[in-house]
Amino acid sequence: MQKTCQRCGSAFSCLVNDIANCGCSSIQLSSETKIYLAKTKYDCLCSSCLMEINQIQEHILKESTSLDIMVEGLDYYYEGPYKVMKEYFHIKRGYCCGSGCRHCAYGNV
């Protein structure tokens, strides 16, 4: 079945009825990534997005990043005088605030 990735918008084939042969089954997701994905409203994501989310989770764990330390370009960027929080920050925070953020990492846009 053709699907559109809810995170990046790319088209991909989903074999939900044959999960053993689906592209997503070849990706080893960390337990942290599985916990994160369970909190989202995403239905099905492409393999590229799953790998990228897994890498973000690994980076967060490896760097022991906290919300007290934010890096411009990674956690946020400026749009005029406003600080716009990016997906990385939202994942690092660990929950959705429900405000419809532009870069919501939980599928609430």
TIVEXMAR-421792 format. One line per field, with one value per atom (N, C-alpha, C): residue number from 1; chain; residue in three letters; x, y, z; atom name. Coordinates in Angstrom, 2 decimals, decimal comma. Example, Ala and Ser with C-alpha at 12.3 -4.5 7.8 and 13.67 -1.06 7.14 Angstrom:
<sites>
n <- 1; 1; 1; 2; 2; 2
chain <- A; A; A; A; A; A
res <- ALA; ALA; ALA; SER; SER; SER
u <- 13,19; 12,30; 13,20; 12,85; 13,67; 12,90
v <- -5,69; -4,50; -3,30; -2,25; -1,06; 0,03
w <- 7,80; 7,80; 7,80; 7,08; 7,14; 7,87
atom <- N; CA; C; N; CA; C
</sites>
This chain:
<sites>
n <- 1; 1; 1; 2; 2; 2; 3; 3; 3; 4; 4; 4; 5; 5; 5; 6; 6; 6; 7; 7; 7; 8; 8; 8; 9; 9; 9; 10; 10; 10; 11; 11; 11; 12; 12; 12; 13; 13; 13; 14; 14; 14; 15; 15; 15; 16; 16; 16; 17; 17; 17; 18; 18; 18; 19; 19; 19; 20; 20; 20; 21; 21; 21; 22; 22; 22; 23; 23; 23; 24; 24; 24; 25; 25; 25; 26; 26; 26; 27; 27; 27; 28; 28; 28; 29; 29; 29; 30; 30; 30; 31; 31; 31; 32; 32; 32; 33; 33; 33; 34; 34; 34; 35; 35; 35; 36; 36; 36; 37; 37; 37; 38; 38; 38; 39; 39; 39; 40; 40; 40; 41; 41; 41; 42; 42; 42; 43; 43; 43; 44; 44; 44; 45; 45; 45; 46; 46; 46; 47; 47; 47; 48; 48; 48; 49; 49; 49; 50; 50; 50; 51; 51; 51; 52; 52; 52; 53; 53; 53; 54; 54; 54; 55; 55; 55; 56; 56; 56; 57; 57; 57; 58; 58; 58; 59; 59; 59; 60; 60; 60; 61; 61; 61; 62; 62; 62; 63; 63; 63; 64; 64; 64; 65; 65; 65; 66; 66; 66; 67; 67; 67; 68; 68; 68; 69; 69; 69; 70; 70; 70; 71; 71; 71; 72; 72; 72; 73; 73; 73; 74; 74; 74; 75; 75; 75; 76; 76; 76; 77; 77; 77; 78; 78; 78; 79; 79; 79; 80; 80; 80; 81; 81; 81; 82; 82; 82; 83; 83; 83; 84; 84; 84; 85; 85; 85; 86; 86; 86; 87; 87; 87; 88; 88; 88; 89; 89; 89; 90; 90; 90; 91; 91; 91; 92; 92; 92; 93; 93; 93; 94; 94; 94; 95; 95; 95; 96; 96; 96; 97; 97; 97; 98; 98; 98; 99; 99; 99; 100; 100; 100; 101; 101; 101; 102; 102; 102; 103; 103; 103; 104; 104; 104; 105; 105; 105; 106; 106; 106; 107; 107; 107; 108; 108; 108; 109; 109; 109
chain <- A; A; A; A; A; A; A; A; A; A; A; A; A; A; A; A; A; A; A; A; A; A; A; A; A; A; A; A; A; A; A; A; A; A; A; A; A; A; A; A; A; A; A; A; A; A; A; A; A; A; A; A; A; A; A; A; A; A; A; A; A; A; A; A; A; A; A; A; A; A; A; A; A; A; A; A; A; A; A; A; A; A; A; A; A; A; A; A; A; A; A; A; A; A; A; A; A; A; A; A; A; A; A; A; A; A; A; A; A; A; A; A; A; A; A; A; A; A; A; A; A; A; A; A; A; A; A; A; A; A; A; A; A; A; A; A; A; A; A; A; A; A; A; A; A; A; A; A; A; A; A; A; A; A; A; A; A; A; A; A; A; A; A; A; A; A; A; A; A; A; A; A; A; A; A; A; A; A; A; A; A; A; A; A; A; A; A; A; A; A; A; A; A; A; A; A; A; A; A; A; A; A; A; A; A; A; A; A; A; A; A; A; A; A; A; A; A; A; A; A; A; A; A; A; A; A; A; A; A; A; A; A; A; A; A; A; A; A; A; A; A; A; A; A; A; A; A; A; A; A; A; A; A; A; A; A; A; A; A; A; A; A; A; A; A; A; A; A; A; A; A; A; A; A; A; A; A; A; A; A; A; A; A; A; A; A; A; A; A; A; A; A; A; A; A; A; A; A; A; A; A; A; A; A; A; A; A; A; A; A; A; A; A; A; A; A; A; A; A; A; A; A; A; A; A; A; A
res <- MET; MET; MET; GLN; GLN; GLN; LYS; LYS; LYS; THR; THR; THR; CYS; CYS; CYS; GLN; GLN; GLN; ARG; ARG; ARG; CYS; CYS; CYS; GLY; GLY; GLY; SER; SER; SER; ALA; ALA; ALA; PHE; PHE; PHE; SER; SER; SER; CYS; CYS; CYS; LEU; LEU; LEU; VAL; VAL; VAL; ASN; ASN; ASN; ASP; ASP; ASP; ILE; ILE; ILE; ALA; ALA; ALA; ASN; ASN; ASN; CYS; CYS; CYS; GLY; GLY; GLY; CYS; CYS; CYS; SER; SER; SER; SER; SER; SER; ILE; ILE; ILE; GLN; GLN; GLN; LEU; LEU; LEU; SER; SER; SER; SER; SER; SER; GLU; GLU; GLU; THR; THR; THR; LYS; LYS; LYS; ILE; ILE; ILE; TYR; TYR; TYR; LEU; LEU; LEU; ALA; ALA; ALA; LYS; LYS; LYS; THR; THR; THR; LYS; LYS; LYS; TYR; TYR; TYR; ASP; ASP; ASP; CYS; CYS; CYS; LEU; LEU; LEU; CYS; CYS; CYS; SER; SER; SER; SER; SER; SER; CYS; CYS; CYS; LEU; LEU; LEU; MET; MET; MET; GLU; GLU; GLU; ILE; ILE; ILE; ASN; ASN; ASN; GLN; GLN; GLN; ILE; ILE; ILE; GLN; GLN; GLN; GLU; GLU; GLU; HIS; HIS; HIS; ILE; ILE; ILE; LEU; LEU; LEU; LYS; LYS; LYS; GLU; GLU; GLU; SER; SER; SER; THR; THR; THR; SER; SER; SER; LEU; LEU; LEU; ASP; ASP; ASP; ILE; ILE; ILE; MET; MET; MET; VAL; VAL; VAL; GLU; GLU; GLU; GLY; GLY; GLY; LEU; LEU; LEU; ASP; ASP; ASP; TYR; TYR; TYR; TYR; TYR; TYR; TYR; TYR; TYR; GLU; GLU; GLU; GLY; GLY; GLY; PRO; PRO; PRO; TYR; TYR; TYR; LYS; LYS; LYS; VAL; VAL; VAL; MET; MET; MET; LYS; LYS; LYS; GLU; GLU; GLU; TYR; TYR; TYR; PHE; PHE; PHE; HIS; HIS; HIS; ILE; ILE; ILE; LYS; LYS; LYS; ARG; ARG; ARG; GLY; GLY; GLY; TYR; TYR; TYR; CYS; CYS; CYS; CYS; CYS; CYS; GLY; GLY; GLY; SER; SER; SER; GLY; GLY; GLY; CYS; CYS; CYS; ARG; ARG; ARG; HIS; HIS; HIS; CYS; CYS; CYS; ALA; ALA; ALA; TYR; TYR; TYR; GLY; GLY; GLY; ASN; ASN; ASN; VAL; VAL; VAL
u <- 0,85; 0,00; 0,90; 0,58; 1,31; 0,84; 1,77; 1,46; 2,31; 1,92; 2,69; 3,20; 4,50; 5,09; 4,53; 4,01; 3,41; 4,45; 5,69; 6,76; 7,40; 7,76; 8,49; 7,68; 6,56; 5,70; 6,08; 7,11; 7,52; 6,61; 6,48; 5,67; 6,54; 5,93; 6,65; 5,67; 6,18; 5,34; 5,29; 4,09; 3,89; 3,29; 3,91; 3,41; 2,85; 1,83; 1,26; 0,72; 0,30; -0,20; 0,91; 2,12; 3,29; 4,47; 4,32; 5,27; 6,70; 6,86; 8,20; 8,97; 8,27; 8,91; 8,81; 8,27; 8,14; 9,51; 9,79; 11,07; 11,35; 10,30; 10,51; 10,98; 10,70; 11,08; 12,59; 13,31; 14,77; 15,51; 14,79; 15,42; 15,35; 16,52; 16,59; 16,32; 15,14; 14,81; 15,19; 15,75; 16,10; 14,81; 14,91; 13,73; 13,25; 14,18; 13,81; 13,01; 13,42; 12,70; 11,30; 11,18; 9,86; 8,95; 9,50; 8,72; 8,28; 9,22; 8,88; 7,76; 7,91; 6,92; 5,54; 5,50; 4,22; 3,50; 4,25; 3,65; 3,13; 3,48; 3,12; 1,78; 1,29; 0,07; 0,39; 1,67; 2,07; 1,49; 1,01; 0,51; 1,67; 2,26; 3,34; 4,35; 5,63; 6,69; 7,59; 8,20; 9,13; 10,40; 11,14; 12,36; 13,37; 13,48; 14,43; 14,09; 12,81; 12,41; 12,61; 12,33; 12,56; 14,04; 14,91; 16,35; 16,78; 16,25; 16,62; 16,15; 14,94; 14,42; 15,27; 15,65; 16,50; 17,84; 18,41; 19,68; 19,52; 18,41; 18,15; 18,11; 17,40; 17,31; 18,69; 19,49; 20,85; 21,68; 21,56; 22,32; 21,90; 20,60; 20,10; 20,65; 20,64; 21,17; 22,68; 23,39; 24,85; 25,33; 24,67; 25,10; 24,53; 23,61; 22,95; 22,45; 21,83; 21,37; 20,22; 20,17; 19,07; 18,38; 17,22; 16,48; 17,13; 18,01; 18,70; 19,74; 20,25; 21,26; 20,62; 20,44; 19,86; 20,87; 20,94; 21,90; 21,15; 21,51; 20,88; 21,20; 20,20; 20,35; 19,97; 20,16; 19,79; 18,44; 18,35; 17,13; 16,16; 16,68; 15,84; 16,53; 15,76; 16,29; 15,48; 16,01; 15,31; 14,56; 13,34; 12,54; 12,16; 12,93; 12,78; 13,18; 12,37; 12,71; 12,26; 11,63; 11,05; 11,96; 12,02; 12,75; 11,77; 12,08; 11,22; 11,88; 11,17; 11,72; 11,62; 12,70; 12,77; 12,38; 12,25; 11,87; 12,78; 14,08; 15,03; 14,67; 14,37; 13,98; 12,74; 11,75; 10,49; 10,71; 11,54; 11,84; 12,60; 13,55; 14,35; 13,46; 12,46; 11,55; 10,75; 10,38; 9,75; 8,23; 7,58; 6,12; 5,64; 4,39; 3,77; 3,03; 3,22; 2,54; 1,12; 0,80; -0,54; -0,81; 0,23; 0,05; 0,08; 0,21; 0,27; 1,55; 2,66; 3,95; 4,29; 4,97; 5,34; 6,15; 7,05; 7,93; 7,60; 6,32; 5,90; 6,46; 7,06; 7,64; 6,66; 5,44; 4,45; 3,25; 3,34; 2,29; 1,07; 1,21; 0,09; 0,13; 0,32; 0,36; -0,87
v <- -1,16; 0,00; 1,24; 2,21; 3,46; 4,36; 4,93; 5,86; 7,10; 8,13; 9,36; 9,48; 9,66; 9,80; 11,05; 10,91; 12,03; 13,00; 12,62; 13,49; 14,29; 13,64; 14,35; 14,54; 13,83; 13,98; 13,14; 12,31; 11,48; 10,26; 9,77; 8,57; 7,34; 6,29; 5,04; 3,88; 2,68; 1,49; 0,94; 0,71; 0,14; -1,25; -2,21; -3,59; -4,00; -3,26; -3,49; -4,92; -5,52; -6,90; -7,94; -7,48; -8,35; -7,66; -7,38; -6,57; -7,11; -8,42; -9,01; -8,54; -8,18; -7,73; -6,22; -5,52; -4,06; -3,43; -2,31; -1,62; -1,24; -0,94; -0,49; -1,62; -2,86; -3,98; -4,21; -3,66; -3,86; -2,84; -1,90; -0,86; -1,24; -1,29; -1,59; -0,31; -0,18; 1,00; 0,79; 1,82; 1,74; 1,74; 1,32; 1,34; 2,77; 3,73; 5,14; 5,63; 5,19; 5,58; 4,98; 3,75; 3,11; 3,83; 4,22; 4,96; 6,31; 6,99; 8,27; 8,10; 7,12; 6,92; 6,58; 5,90; 5,57; 6,83; 7,91; 9,17; 10,04; 9,68; 10,52; 10,11; 10,95; 10,64; 10,10; 9,80; 9,29; 7,90; 7,66; 6,34; 5,48; 5,89; 5,12; 6,11; 5,87; 6,75; 6,00; 6,74; 6,11; 5,66; 4,79; 4,25; 5,36; 6,35; 7,45; 8,21; 8,49; 9,21; 8,37; 7,08; 6,21; 6,19; 6,11; 6,11; 7,45; 8,54; 9,87; 10,07; 9,65; 9,76; 8,92; 7,73; 6,87; 7,55; 8,22; 8,93; 10,11; 10,81; 11,92; 11,39; 10,29; 9,69; 9,29; 8,68; 8,27; 9,49; 10,56; 11,79; 12,37; 12,40; 12,94; 12,13; 10,81; 9,96; 10,13; 10,15; 10,24; 11,56; 12,63; 13,95; 14,33; 13,53; 13,85; 15,29; 15,65; 17,02; 17,32; 18,55; 18,97; 20,16; 20,48; 21,63; 22,94; 22,90; 24,11; 24,57; 23,62; 23,94; 23,78; 24,90; 24,86; 25,41; 24,76; 25,14; 25,72; 26,95; 27,56; 26,71; 26,46; 25,63; 24,19; 23,72; 22,35; 22,34; 23,13; 23,20; 24,27; 25,33; 26,46; 27,29; 28,18; 29,22; 30,48; 31,59; 32,86; 33,20; 33,64; 34,19; 35,59; 36,56; 37,91; 37,88; 38,47; 38,48; 37,21; 36,30; 35,12; 33,90; 33,14; 31,89; 30,78; 30,05; 28,96; 27,64; 26,85; 25,59; 24,54; 23,78; 22,77; 21,39; 20,45; 19,09; 18,49; 18,71; 18,17; 18,59; 19,87; 20,36; 19,65; 19,50; 18,87; 17,41; 16,70; 15,31; 15,29; 16,19; 16,26; 16,58; 17,44; 17,80; 16,58; 15,71; 14,45; 14,41; 15,49; 15,48; 16,60; 16,51; 17,54; 18,52; 19,80; 20,82; 21,09; 20,59; 20,76; 22,13; 22,92; 24,27; 24,36; 23,23; 23,25; 23,85; 23,56; 24,12; 23,78; 24,70; 24,53; 23,27; 22,95; 21,79; 20,70; 20,52; 19,52; 18,15; 17,49; 16,17; 15,05; 15,43; 14,44; 14,33; 14,93; 14,82; 15,67; 16,70; 17,57; 18,90; 18,87; 20,11; 20,31
w <- 0,00; 0,00; 0,00; -0,85; -0,89; 0,24; 0,96; 2,04; 1,90; 2,60; 2,67; 4,10; 4,23; 5,56; 6,22; 7,41; 8,12; 8,66; 8,65; 9,16; 8,04; 6,93; 5,86; 4,59; 4,46; 3,29; 2,09; 2,20; 1,05; 0,94; -0,29; -0,55; -0,32; 0,22; 0,44; 0,45; 0,29; 0,32; 1,73; 2,21; 3,54; 3,37; 3,98; 3,90; 5,26; 5,69; 7,01; 7,16; 6,06; 6,11; 5,97; 5,73; 5,60; 6,27; 7,55; 8,30; 8,26; 8,12; 8,08; 6,85; 5,79; 4,55; 4,34; 5,30; 5,20; 5,48; 4,84; 5,01; 6,45; 7,20; 8,59; 9,50; 9,12; 9,99; 10,01; 9,04; 9,00; 9,88; 10,45; 11,26; 12,73; 13,38; 14,81; 15,60; 16,14; 16,93; 18,38; 18,99; 20,41; 21,23; 22,46; 23,33; 23,55; 23,60; 23,76; 22,56; 21,36; 20,14; 20,15; 20,57; 20,63; 21,63; 22,75; 23,76; 23,18; 22,52; 21,89; 20,86; 19,96; 18,90; 19,46; 20,60; 21,22; 21,71; 21,95; 22,41; 21,26; 20,03; 18,89; 18,30; 17,39; 16,64; 15,26; 15,00; 13,70; 13,49; 12,27; 11,90; 11,42; 10,32; 9,71; 9,17; 9,41; 8,94; 7,98; 7,07; 6,12; 6,86; 6,22; 6,82; 7,15; 6,26; 6,49; 7,77; 7,97; 9,17; 10,42; 10,34; 11,50; 11,88; 10,88; 11,16; 11,75; 11,20; 11,70; 13,14; 13,45; 14,82; 15,77; 15,34; 16,15; 16,43; 15,42; 15,60; 16,56; 16,47; 17,39; 18,82; 19,03; 20,37; 20,88; 20,00; 20,39; 20,78; 20,02; 20,31; 21,65; 21,90; 23,17; 24,34; 24,23; 25,30; 25,47; 24,35; 24,37; 24,96; 24,58; 25,03; 26,39; 26,90; 28,16; 28,15; 27,05; 26,88; 27,82; 28,27; 29,14; 28,49; 28,97; 28,45; 28,86; 29,85; 30,29; 29,27; 28,49; 27,49; 26,12; 25,43; 24,09; 23,10; 21,94; 20,91; 19,72; 19,34; 18,18; 16,94; 16,13; 14,94; 15,19; 16,39; 16,75; 17,48; 18,54; 19,33; 18,82; 18,25; 17,85; 16,78; 16,19; 15,30; 15,53; 15,07; 15,21; 13,94; 14,12; 13,03; 13,48; 13,01; 13,53; 15,00; 15,86; 17,29; 18,03; 17,31; 17,96; 17,86; 18,93; 18,97; 18,58; 17,52; 17,04; 17,42; 18,22; 18,69; 17,59; 17,41; 16,35; 16,90; 15,98; 16,34; 17,41; 17,31; 18,27; 19,69; 19,87; 21,19; 21,70; 20,83; 21,24; 21,66; 20,92; 21,29; 22,62; 22,76; 23,99; 25,20; 24,99; 26,08; 26,54; 25,60; 25,96; 25,97; 25,57; 25,51; 24,59; 24,18; 23,35; 24,25; 24,00; 24,80; 24,30; 23,10; 22,55; 21,96; 21,71; 21,20; 19,67; 18,99; 17,54; 17,01; 17,65; 17,27; 15,81; 15,15; 13,75; 13,53; 14,43; 14,27; 15,30; 15,57; 16,55; 16,17; 17,12; 16,89; 17,21; 17,53; 17,96; 17,02; 15,84; 14,85; 15,12; 15,92; 16,30; 15,55; 14,26; 13,49; 12,67
atom <- N; CA; C; N; CA; C; N; CA; C; N; CA; C; N; CA; C; N; CA; C; N; CA; C; N; CA; C; N; CA; C; N; CA; C; N; CA; C; N; CA; C; N; CA; C; N; CA; C; N; CA; C; N; CA; C; N; CA; C; N; CA; C; N; CA; C; N; CA; C; N; CA; C; N; CA; C; N; CA; C; N; CA; C; N; CA; C; N; CA; C; N; CA; C; N; CA; C; N; CA; C; N; CA; C; N; CA; C; N; CA; C; N; CA; C; N; CA; C; N; CA; C; N; CA; C; N; CA; C; N; CA; C; N; CA; C; N; CA; C; N; CA; C; N; CA; C; N; CA; C; N; CA; C; N; CA; C; N; CA; C; N; CA; C; N; CA; C; N; CA; C; N; CA; C; N; CA; C; N; CA; C; N; CA; C; N; CA; C; N; CA; C; N; CA; C; N; CA; C; N; CA; C; N; CA; C; N; CA; C; N; CA; C; N; CA; C; N; CA; C; N; CA; C; N; CA; C; N; CA; C; N; CA; C; N; CA; C; N; CA; C; N; CA; C; N; CA; C; N; CA; C; N; CA; C; N; CA; C; N; CA; C; N; CA; C; N; CA; C; N; CA; C; N; CA; C; N; CA; C; N; CA; C; N; CA; C; N; CA; C; N; CA; C; N; CA; C; N; CA; C; N; CA; C; N; CA; C; N; CA; C; N; CA; C; N; CA; C; N; CA; C; N; CA; C; N; CA; C; N; CA; C; N; CA; C; N; CA; C; N; CA; C; N; CA; C; N; CA; C; N; CA; C; N; CA; C; N; CA; C; N; CA; C; N; CA; C; N; CA; C; N; CA; C; N; CA; C; N; CA; C
</sites>
